[in-house]
Amino acid sequence: MISLLQPPDSFHLQAAQGWFELGNLVEAAKELEQITPELHGHPDVLVVRVRLAEAAGQWEHVAEVARKIAEALPDNHFGWFMLAYALHELKRTKEAREILVSVAAKFPEEFLMRYNLACYACRLGDLKEAREWLEQAVALAGAKQIKDLALKDPDLEPLWGEVREF
C-alpha cells in the first residue's frame, strides 16, 4: 500500500495542483521541486508531473512518467491511459494500441480507453476494429457523448459519416 504524503510535502503537492489548475505550470513545477526528493517518485507526485508534461506537450516525458505510474499502480487506469496517449502523440500508435489492448479488460467501465482504442485502430487503418471499440465506448458513455467527441477528432475522420448516424 502506498502511503499518503505528509506535511509539508502534502502542502506542496496541493499547491502544485492549485497552480496547475490556474494554468501556471512554472509555479506548479516549483512547488513539486519543494517536495522531499525521496518522494519525487510517489504516485501522487507523478500524476501532477505527468499533467504538467502533458500541458507542455512534452510527450517523451509524459510517456516516461506515465510508465512509472502504471508500474506503481497497475490496477489504476490513469498510468496506462496516459502512457498510450503519449505514445500516440509520439507517432508510436501501434505501441499505444498494444498497451491499451493488453489492459482494457482490467478496466471494463473506462469508455475513454475504448474510445482511444478506436482512434488508434482507425489511425492504423483497421476500420473494422475501430468500429468495434467505438461501439463499446458508445455502450458505456452513450451515443451523444461519443458522437460529440468523435466528430471533433481527426483520428476518427474516416468514420465521421457513420458517427453522424449515431
C-alpha positions in Angstrom: 0.0 0.0 0.0 1.3 3.4 -0.9 1.3 5.9 2.0 -0.2 9.4 1.8 2.1 12.3 1.7 2.5 14.1 5.0 3.0 17.9 5.6 4.9 19.8 4.4 5.1 17.6 1.3 1.3 17.3 1.1 1.0 21.1 1.2 3.5 21.5 -1.7 1.6 18.9 -3.7 -1.7 20.7 -3.1 -0.1 24.0 -4.1 1.3 22.4 -7.3 -2.2 21.1 -8.1 -3.7 24.5 -7.5 -1.1 26.3 -9.7 -1.7 23.7 -12.4 -5.5 24.3 -12.3 -4.8 28.0 -12.6 -2.7 27.4 -15.7 0.6 28.4 -14.1 2.8 25.5 -15.0 6.0 27.2 -13.8 4.8 27.7 -10.2 3.3 24.2 -10.2 6.7 22.8 -11.1 8.4 24.9 -8.5 6.1 23.5 -5.8 6.8 19.9 -6.9 10.5 20.6 -6.5 9.9 21.6 -2.9 8.7 18.1 -2.1 11.3 15.9 -0.3 13.5 14.4 -3.1 12.9 10.8 -1.9 9.2 11.4 -2.5 9.5 12.6 -6.1 8.6 9.1 -7.3 5.4 9.0 -5.1 2.4 8.2 -7.4 0.5 11.4 -6.3 3.6 13.5 -7.3 4.0 11.6 -10.6 0.3 12.3 -11.5 0.8 16.0 -11.2 4.2 15.8 -13.0 2.6 13.9 -15.9 -0.2 16.5 -16.2 2.4 19.3 -16.3 4.3 17.5 -19.0 1.1 16.9 -21.0 0.1 20.5 -20.8 3.6 21.5 -22.0 3.4 18.9 -24.9 6.5 17.1 -23.6 5.3 13.7 -24.8 8.6 11.8 -24.1 8.4 12.9 -20.5 4.7 12.1 -20.3 5.5 8.6 -21.5 8.3 8.2 -19.1 6.4 9.4 -16.0 3.2 7.6 -17.1 5.1 4.3 -17.3 6.2 4.8 -13.7 2.6 5.5 -12.6 1.4 2.3 -14.4 4.2 0.3 -12.7 3.4 1.7 -9.3 -0.4 1.5 -9.7 -1.1 -1.3 -12.2 -4.7 -1.5 -11.2 -5.4 2.2 -11.9 -6.2 3.1 -15.5 -4.6 6.5 -15.4 -1.0 5.5 -15.9 -1.8 3.1 -18.7 -4.1 5.6 -20.4 -1.5 8.4 -20.3 1.3 6.2 -21.4 -0.7 5.1 -24.5 -1.8 8.6 -25.2 1.8 9.9 -25.1 3.0 7.1 -27.4 0.2 8.0 -29.9 1.3 11.7 -29.8 4.8 10.5 -30.5 3.5 8.7 -33.6 4.0 5.3 -31.9 0.4 4.4 -32.3 0.9 0.7 -32.8 2.7 0.5 -29.4 -0.1 2.7 -27.8 -2.7 0.3 -29.1 -0.9 -2.8 -27.9 -0.6 -1.3 -24.4 -4.3 -0.4 -24.1 -5.4 -3.7 -25.6 -3.3 -5.5 -23.0 -5.1 -3.8 -20.1 -8.6 -2.9 -21.4 -10.2 -5.9 -19.8 -9.0 -4.8 -16.4 -11.0 -1.5 -16.8 -14.4 -2.5 -18.2 -16.0 0.8 -17.3 -13.4 3.1 -18.9 -15.1 4.4 -22.0 -12.2 6.7 -22.9 -9.9 3.7 -23.1 -12.2 2.1 -25.7 -12.6 5.5 -27.5 -8.9 5.9 -27.7 -8.5 2.3 -28.9 -11.0 3.2 -31.7 -8.8 6.2 -32.6 -5.6 4.1 -32.7 -7.2 1.3 -34.8 -8.5 4.0 -37.2 -5.1 5.6 -37.5 -3.6 2.2 -38.1 -6.1 1.6 -40.9 -8.2 -1.1 -39.2 -11.7 0.4 -39.5 -13.4 -2.8 -38.5 -11.6 -2.8 -35.2 -12.2 0.9 -34.8 -15.9 0.4 -35.2 -15.9 -2.4 -32.6 -14.1 -0.2 -30.0 -16.3 2.7 -30.8 -19.4 0.6 -30.2 -18.1 -0.4 -26.8 -17.4 3.3 -26.0 -21.0 4.2 -27.0 -22.4 1.3 -24.8 -20.5 2.8 -21.8 -20.9 6.6 -22.4 -23.9 7.0 -24.7 -24.1 7.8 -28.3 -24.4 11.6 -27.9 -21.2 11.9 -25.8 -19.2 9.7 -28.2 -20.6 11.4 -31.3 -19.7 14.9 -29.9 -16.1 13.7 -29.2 -15.7 11.7 -32.4 -16.8 14.4 -34.8 -14.1 16.7 -33.5 -11.4 14.1 -33.6 -9.3 13.9 -36.7 -8.2 10.4 -35.7 -11.7 9.2 -36.4 -12.3 11.2 -39.6 -12.6 8.0 -41.8 -15.6 7.1 -39.7 -17.3 10.5 -39.4 -20.0 9.5 -41.9 -21.0 6.6 -39.7 -20.6 8.6 -36.5 -23.1 11.2 -37.7 -25.7 8.5 -37.7 -25.3 7.8 -34.0 
